[in-house]
Structure formats: structure tokens, C-alpha cells
Amino acid sequence: MLLRRITKHVKEQNWLAVSLDFVIVVVGVLLALMAEQWMRDGQQRADLKSAEIAFNADLLTNLFSVKEVLAIAPCRKVRTRILSEML
């Protein structure tokens, strides 16, 4: 439909209509590209938010693991000393 209309305008040498058709096509493509970029940016923001949540959960797990290791370190040192004396 669009191609027929453009070829009709070219055959009639109606250059205003040809240029208007060209502008309409270019604007349509630009709008489609902008919409795609907007959707991609939204997806990246959502991915970043989920990664941030996962990262914070990992940090919290690591913090508790380090606190646990630090809490039992003196006991392990004593137990290791006792075992080395037994050998």
C-alpha cells in the first residue's frame, strides 16, 4: 500500500507527496527505535535492581559468616593448642 502510493507519486512527479511519504516513514522508524530503546532501558533498570538485591543478600550472608568465624576463632585456637600438645 505504501509502496504503491510512493510509486504513484513518483510517476506523477509529485515531489512534495514523495518527500512527505519519506518523512512519514523516517519518523515512524525513529519512533520505533526510540520505543525500543526506552523498553531496553527499563529492562536494564529492573535487572540492576534485582542484581542489587541479590548483592545485598550475599553481603549479609558473608557478614554473618565472618562474624561466626571470628566468634569461634578463640575456641578453635585453644582446641588446636590442646590437640598439638596431645601429639
Secondary structure, 3 states (H helix, E strand, C coil): CHHHHHHHHHHCCCHHHHHHHHHHHHHHHHHHHHHHHHHHHHHHHHHHHHHHHHHHHHHHHHHHHHHHHHHHHHHHHHHHHHHHHHC
